[in-house]
Amino acid sequence: MGTIVCRHCDSIIEHFEDEKVIVQYSECVRCSEDMTDEHDH
């Protein structure tokens, strides 16, 4: 079972089926919205 983890806040975004146990880093919705908000100002 693999896990996708947010690289910013370390919250678990989702799990996926995988033979090898893998952690992938991505952005959760909350953090990606925070990033765009910061760029707007």
CHARMM internal coordinates of N, CA and C (Angstrom, degrees):
IC EDIT
DIST 1 N 1 CA 1.4625
DIST 1 CA 1 C 1.5262
ANGL 1 N 1 CA 1 C 109.57
DIST 1 C 2 N 1.3119
ANGL 1 CA 1 C 2 N 117.19
DIHE 1 N 1 CA 1 C 2 N 122.16
DIST 2 N 2 CA 1.4544
ANGL 1 C 2 N 2 CA 121.26
DIHE 1 CA 1 C 2 N 2 CA 177.41
DIST 2 CA 2 C 1.5162
ANGL 2 N 2 CA 2 C 110.43
DIHE 1 C 2 N 2 CA 2 C -94.63
DIST 2 C 3 N 1.2919
ANGL 2 CA 2 C 3 N 115.15
DIHE 2 N 2 CA 2 C 3 N 162.04
DIST 3 N 3 CA 1.4586
ANGL 2 C 3 N 3 CA 121.25
DIHE 2 CA 2 C 3 N 3 CA -178.99
DIST 3 CA 3 C 1.5156
ANGL 3 N 3 CA 3 C 109.26
DIHE 2 C 3 N 3 CA 3 C -132.46
DIST 3 C 4 N 1.3240
ANGL 3 CA 3 C 4 N 115.95
DIHE 3 N 3 CA 3 C 4 N 135.49
DIST 4 N 4 CA 1.4592
ANGL 3 C 4 N 4 CA 120.99
DIHE 3 CA 3 C 4 N 4 CA 172.02
DIST 4 CA 4 C 1.5172
ANGL 4 N 4 CA 4 C 107.10
DIHE 3 C 4 N 4 CA 4 C -101.39
DIST 4 C 5 N 1.3298
ANGL 4 CA 4 C 5 N 115.58
DIHE 4 N 4 CA 4 C 5 N 124.31
DIST 5 N 5 CA 1.4588
ANGL 4 C 5 N 5 CA 121.99
DIHE 4 CA 4 C 5 N 5 CA -174.78
DIST 5 CA 5 C 1.5245
ANGL 5 N 5 CA 5 C 108.46
DIHE 4 C 5 N 5 CA 5 C -119.35
DIST 5 C 6 N 1.3239
ANGL 5 CA 5 C 6 N 116.41
DIHE 5 N 5 CA 5 C 6 N 142.15
DIST 6 N 6 CA 1.4604
ANGL 5 C 6 N 6 CA 120.08
DIHE 5 CA 5 C 6 N 6 CA 176.15
DIST 6 CA 6 C 1.5187
ANGL 6 N 6 CA 6 C 109.79
DIHE 5 C 6 N 6 CA 6 C -71.43
DIST 6 C 7 N 1.3340
ANGL 6 CA 6 C 7 N 116.66
DIHE 6 N 6 CA 6 C 7 N 129.48
DIST 7 N 7 CA 1.4707
ANGL 6 C 7 N 7 CA 119.89
DIHE 6 CA 6 C 7 N 7 CA -177.83
DIST 7 CA 7 C 1.5174
ANGL 7 N 7 CA 7 C 111.57
DIHE 6 C 7 N 7 CA 7 C -73.81
DIST 7 C 8 N 1.3213
ANGL 7 CA 7 C 8 N 117.52
DIHE 7 N 7 CA 7 C 8 N -15.51
DIST 8 N 8 CA 1.4615
ANGL 7 C 8 N 8 CA 120.22
DIHE 7 CA 7 C 8 N 8 CA -177.15
DIST 8 CA 8 C 1.5263
ANGL 8 N 8 CA 8 C 111.95
DIHE 7 C 8 N 8 CA 8 C -93.22
DIST 8 C 9 N 1.3292
ANGL 8 CA 8 C 9 N 117.08
DIHE 8 N 8 CA 8 C 9 N -46.79
DIST 9 N 9 CA 1.4716
ANGL 8 C 9 N 9 CA 118.63
DIHE 8 CA 8 C 9 N 9 CA -173.69
DIST 9 CA 9 C 1.5248
ANGL 9 N 9 CA 9 C 112.38
DIHE 8 C 9 N 9 CA 9 C -116.82
DIST 9 C 10 N 1.3496
ANGL 9 CA 9 C 10 N 117.89
DIHE 9 N 9 CA 9 C 10 N 1.73
DIST 10 N 10 CA 1.4677
ANGL 9 C 10 N 10 CA 122.28
DIHE 9 CA 9 C 10 N 10 CA 177.07
DIST 10 CA 10 C 1.5249
ANGL 10 N 10 CA 10 C 113.96
DIHE 9 C 10 N 10 CA 10 C 63.17
DIST 10 C 11 N 1.3294
ANGL 10 CA 10 C 11 N 118.16
DIHE 10 N 10 CA 10 C 11 N 17.22
DIST 11 N 11 CA 1.4610
ANGL 10 C 11 N 11 CA 118.31
DIHE 10 CA 10 C 11 N 11 CA 175.21
DIST 11 CA 11 C 1.5208
ANGL 11 N 11 CA 11 C 108.88
DIHE 10 C 11 N 11 CA 11 C -80.64
DIST 11 C 12 N 1.3264
ANGL 11 CA 11 C 12 N 115.97
DIHE 11 N 11 CA 11 C 12 N 148.41
DIST 12 N 12 CA 1.4573
ANGL 11 C 12 N 12 CA 120.76
DIHE 11 CA 11 C 12 N 12 CA 179.71
DIST 12 CA 12 C 1.5196
ANGL 12 N 12 CA 12 C 108.58
DIHE 11 C 12 N 12 CA 12 C -78.94
DIST 12 C 13 N 1.3290
ANGL 12 CA 12 C 13 N 116.06
DIHE 12 N 12 CA 12 C 13 N 123.65
DIST 13 N 13 CA 1.4582
ANGL 12 C 13 N 13 CA 121.21
DIHE 12 CA 12 C 13 N 13 CA -178.32
DIST 13 CA 13 C 1.5223
ANGL 13 N 13 CA 13 C 109.46
DIHE 12 C 13 N 13 CA 13 C -86.15
DIST 13 C 14 N 1.3329
ANGL 13 CA 13 C 14 N 116.98
DIHE 13 N 13 CA 13 C 14 N -51.67
DIST 14 N 14 CA 1.4550
ANGL 13 C 14 N 14 CA 119.53
DIHE 13 CA 13 C 14 N 14 CA 176.94
DIST 14 CA 14 C 1.5212
ANGL 14 N 14 CA 14 C 110.58
DIHE 13 C 14 N 14 CA 14 C -163.64
DIST 14 C 15 N 1.3246
ANGL 14 CA 14 C 15 N 113.76
DIHE 14 N 14 CA 14 C 15 N 166.04
DIST 15 N 15 CA 1.4587
ANGL 14 C 15 N 15 CA 121.42
DIHE 14 CA 14 C 15 N 15 CA 175.32
DIST 15 CA 15 C 1.5188
ANGL 15 N 15 CA 15 C 108.02
DIHE 14 C 15 N 15 CA 15 C -108.73
DIST 15 C 16 N 1.3338
ANGL 15 CA 15 C 16 N 115.99
DIHE 15 N 15 CA 15 C 16 N 150.83
DIST 16 N 16 CA 1.4562
ANGL 15 C 16 N 16 CA 119.74
DIHE 15 CA 15 C 16 N 16 CA 175.90
DIST 16 CA 16 C 1.5173
ANGL 16 N 16 CA 16 C 109.21
DIHE 15 C 16 N 16 CA 16 C -141.10
DIST 16 C 17 N 1.3341
ANGL 16 CA 16 C 17 N 114.96
DIHE 16 N 16 CA 16 C 17 N 154.75
DIST 17 N 17 CA 1.4600
ANGL 16 C 17 N 17 CA 120.71
DIHE 16 CA 16 C 17 N 17 CA -179.24
DIST 17 CA 17 C 1.5247
ANGL 17 N 17 CA 17 C 109.28
DIHE 16 C 17 N 17 CA 17 C -75.04
DIST 17 C 18 N 1.3178
ANGL 17 CA 17 C 18 N 116.05
DIHE 17 N 17 CA 17 C 18 N 130.00
DIST 18 N 18 CA 1.4574
ANGL 17 C 18 N 18 CA 120.30
DIHE 17 CA 17 C 18 N 18 CA 177.15
DIST 18 CA 18 C 1.5192
ANGL 18 N 18 CA 18 C 108.27
DIHE 17 C 18 N 18 CA 18 C -155.76
DIST 18 C 19 N 1.3427
ANGL 18 CA 18 C 19 N 116.12
DIHE 18 N 18 CA 18 C 19 N 143.19
DIST 19 N 19 CA 1.4591
ANGL 18 C 19 N 19 CA 118.94
DIHE 18 CA 18 C 19 N 19 CA 178.40
DIST 19 CA 19 C 1.5233
ANGL 19 N 19 CA 19 C 110.22
DIHE 18 C 19 N 19 CA 19 C -63.53
DIST 19 C 20 N 1.3315
ANGL 19 CA 19 C 20 N 115.63
DIHE 19 N 19 CA 19 C 20 N -45.51
DIST 20 N 20 CA 1.4582
ANGL 19 C 20 N 20 CA 120.70
DIHE 19 CA 19 C 20 N 20 CA 179.10
DIST 20 CA 20 C 1.5227
ANGL 20 N 20 CA 20 C 107.63
DIHE 19 C 20 N 20 CA 20 C -91.55
DIST 20 C 21 N 1.3190
ANGL 20 CA 20 C 21 N 115.67
DIHE 20 N 20 CA 20 C 21 N 146.21
DIST 21 N 21 CA 1.4598
ANGL 20 C 21 N 21 CA 118.89
DIHE 20 CA 20 C 21 N 21 CA 175.75
DIST 21 CA 21 C 1.5253
ANGL 21 N 21 CA 21 C 107.53
DIHE 20 C 21 N 21 CA 21 C -79.82
DIST 21 C 22 N 1.3153
ANGL 21 CA 21 C 22 N 115.34
DIHE 21 N 21 CA 21 C 22 N 118.89
DIST 22 N 22 CA 1.4668
ANGL 21 C 22 N 22 CA 121.03
DIHE 21 CA 21 C 22 N 22 CA -174.11
DIST 22 CA 22 C 1.5170
ANGL 22 N 22 CA 22 C 108.72
DIHE 21 C 22 N 22 CA 22 C -130.14
DIST 22 C 23 N 1.3182
ANGL 22 CA 22 C 23 N 115.01
DIHE 22 N 22 CA 22 C 23 N 140.47
DIST 23 N 23 CA 1.4616
ANGL 22 C 23 N 23 CA 119.84
DIHE 22 CA 22 C 23 N 23 CA 168.90
DIST 23 CA 23 C 1.5206
ANGL 23 N 23 CA 23 C 107.24
DIHE 22 C 23 N 23 CA 23 C -109.09
DIST 23 C 24 N 1.3162
ANGL 23 CA 23 C 24 N 115.85
DIHE 23 N 23 CA 23 C 24 N 122.90
DIST 24 N 24 CA 1.4557
ANGL 23 C 24 N 24 CA 120.67
DIHE 23 CA 23 C 24 N 24 CA 175.30
DIST 24 CA 24 C 1.5165
ANGL 24 N 24 CA 24 C 108.20
DIHE 23 C 24 N 24 CA 24 C -109.97
DIST 24 C 25 N 1.3309
ANGL 24 CA 24 C 25 N 115.71
DIHE 24 N 24 CA 24 C 25 N 143.20
DIST 25 N 25 CA 1.4596
ANGL 24 C 25 N 25 CA 119.38
DIHE 24 CA 24 C 25 N 25 CA 179.19
DIST 25 CA 25 C 1.5213
ANGL 25 N 25 CA 25 C 109.70
DIHE 24 C 25 N 25 CA 25 C -102.92
DIST 25 C 26 N 1.3235
ANGL 25 CA 25 C 26 N 114.96
DIHE 25 N 25 CA 25 C 26 N 136.69
DIST 26 N 26 CA 1.4492
ANGL 25 C 26 N 26 CA 121.98
DIHE 25 CA 25 C 26 N 26 CA 178.89
DIST 26 CA 26 C 1.5244
ANGL 26 N 26 CA 26 C 106.70
DIHE 25 C 26 N 26 CA 26 C -146.32
DIST 26 C 27 N 1.3280
ANGL 26 CA 26 C 27 N 116.42
DIHE 26 N 26 CA 26 C 27 N -163.68
DIST 27 N 27 CA 1.4587
ANGL 26 C 27 N 27 CA 120.07
DIHE 26 CA 26 C 27 N 27 CA 175.63
DIST 27 CA 27 C 1.5150
ANGL 27 N 27 CA 27 C 108.56
DIHE 26 C 27 N 27 CA 27 C -119.86
DIST 27 C 28 N 1.3317
ANGL 27 CA 27 C 28 N 116.16
DIHE 27 N 27 CA 27 C 28 N 133.93
DIST 28 N 28 CA 1.4538
ANGL 27 C 28 N 28 CA 118.20
DIHE 27 CA 27 C 28 N 28 CA 173.50
DIST 28 CA 28 C 1.5283
ANGL 28 N 28 CA 28 C 108.73
DIHE 27 C 28 N 28 CA 28 C -78.12
DIST 28 C 29 N 1.3000
ANGL 28 CA 28 C 29 N 116.83
DIHE 28 N 28 CA 28 C 29 N 164.26
DIST 29 N 29 CA 1.4610
ANGL 28 C 29 N 29 CA 121.85
DIHE 28 CA 28 C 29 N 29 CA -175.53
DIST 29 CA 29 C 1.5205
ANGL 29 N 29 CA 29 C 110.66
DIHE 28 C 29 N 29 CA 29 C -59.34
DIST 29 C 30 N 1.3221
ANGL 29 CA 29 C 30 N 115.86
DIHE 29 N 29 CA 29 C 30 N -42.45
DIST 30 N 30 CA 1.4663
ANGL 29 C 30 N 30 CA 119.81
DIHE 29 CA 29 C 30 N 30 CA -176.90
DIST 30 CA 30 C 1.5294
ANGL 30 N 30 CA 30 C 110.78
DIHE 29 C 30 N 30 CA 30 C -60.99
DIST 30 C 31 N 1.3365
ANGL 30 CA 30 C 31 N 116.54
DIHE 30 N 30 CA 30 C 31 N -45.58
DIST 31 N 31 CA 1.4621
ANGL 30 C 31 N 31 CA 119.00
DIHE 30 CA 30 C 31 N 31 CA -177.83
DIST 31 CA 31 C 1.5225
ANGL 31 N 31 CA 31 C 111.15
DIHE 30 C 31 N 31 CA 31 C -71.21
DIST 31 C 32 N 1.3189
ANGL 31 CA 31 C 32 N 118.38
DIHE 31 N 31 CA 31 C 32 N -37.61
DIST 32 N 32 CA 1.4605
ANGL 31 C 32 N 32 CA 118.92
DIHE 31 CA 31 C 32 N 32 CA 179.82
DIST 32 CA 32 C 1.5239
ANGL 32 N 32 CA 32 C 110.02
DIHE 31 C 32 N 32 CA 32 C -66.42
DIST 32 C 33 N 1.3363
ANGL 32 CA 32 C 33 N 117.52
DIHE 32 N 32 CA 32 C 33 N -33.70
DIST 33 N 33 CA 1.4658
ANGL 32 C 33 N 33 CA 120.19
DIHE 32 CA 32 C 33 N 33 CA 174.70
DIST 33 CA 33 C 1.5233
ANGL 33 N 33 CA 33 C 110.48
DIHE 32 C 33 N 33 CA 33 C -68.09
DIST 33 C 34 N 1.3382
ANGL 33 CA 33 C 34 N 116.65
DIHE 33 N 33 CA 33 C 34 N -41.05
DIST 34 N 34 CA 1.4638
ANGL 33 C 34 N 34 CA 120.12
DIHE 33 CA 33 C 34 N 34 CA 178.02
DIST 34 CA 34 C 1.5268
ANGL 34 N 34 CA 34 C 110.76
DIHE 33 C 34 N 34 CA 34 C -60.31
DIST 34 C 35 N 1.3298
ANGL 34 CA 34 C 35 N 116.47
DIHE 34 N 34 CA 34 C 35 N -40.53
DIST 35 N 35 CA 1.4555
ANGL 34 C 35 N 35 CA 120.12
DIHE 34 CA 34 C 35 N 35 CA -178.76
DIST 35 CA 35 C 1.5280
ANGL 35 N 35 CA 35 C 110.39
DIHE 34 C 35 N 35 CA 35 C -64.00
DIST 35 C 36 N 1.3207
ANGL 35 CA 35 C 36 N 117.59
DIHE 35 N 35 CA 35 C 36 N -43.97
DIST 36 N 36 CA 1.4623
ANGL 35 C 36 N 36 CA 120.24
DIHE 35 CA 35 C 36 N 36 CA -178.73
DIST 36 CA 36 C 1.5205
ANGL 36 N 36 CA 36 C 109.94
DIHE 35 C 36 N 36 CA 36 C -68.15
DIST 36 C 37 N 1.3321
ANGL 36 CA 36 C 37 N 117.59
DIHE 36 N 36 CA 36 C 37 N -35.94
DIST 37 N 37 CA 1.4646
ANGL 36 C 37 N 37 CA 120.64
DIHE 36 CA 36 C 37 N 37 CA 177.66
DIST 37 CA 37 C 1.5286
ANGL 37 N 37 CA 37 C 110.57
DIHE 36 C 37 N 37 CA 37 C -61.59
DIST 37 C 38 N 1.3266
ANGL 37 CA 37 C 38 N 116.57
DIHE 37 N 37 CA 37 C 38 N -41.97
DIST 38 N 38 CA 1.4602
ANGL 37 C 38 N 38 CA 119.84
DIHE 37 CA 37 C 38 N 38 CA -178.45
DIST 38 CA 38 C 1.5252
ANGL 38 N 38 CA 38 C 110.67
DIHE 37 C 38 N 38 CA 38 C -64.59
DIST 38 C 39 N 1.3227
ANGL 38 CA 38 C 39 N 117.20
DIHE 38 N 38 CA 38 C 39 N -37.57
DIST 39 N 39 CA 1.4543
ANGL 38 C 39 N 39 CA 120.63
DIHE 38 CA 38 C 39 N 39 CA -178.51
DIST 39 CA 39 C 1.5306
ANGL 39 N 39 CA 39 C 111.21
DIHE 38 C 39 N 39 CA 39 C -70.87
DIST 39 C 40 N 1.3242
ANGL 39 CA 39 C 40 N 117.07
DIHE 39 N 39 CA 39 C 40 N -28.14
DIST 40 N 40 CA 1.4629
ANGL 39 C 40 N 40 CA 120.33
DIHE 39 CA 39 C 40 N 40 CA -179.40
DIST 40 CA 40 C 1.5244
ANGL 40 N 40 CA 40 C 112.14
DIHE 39 C 40 N 40 CA 40 C -67.07
DIST 40 C 41 N 1.3279
ANGL 40 CA 40 C 41 N 117.30
DIHE 40 N 40 CA 40 C 41 N -32.51
DIST 41 N 41 CA 1.4685
ANGL 40 C 41 N 41 CA 119.75
DIHE 40 CA 40 C 41 N 41 CA -173.71
DIST 41 CA 41 C 1.5185
ANGL 41 N 41 CA 41 C 111.33
DIHE 40 C 41 N 41 CA 41 C -85.93
END
COOR INIT
IC SEED 1 N 1 CA 1 C
IC BUILD
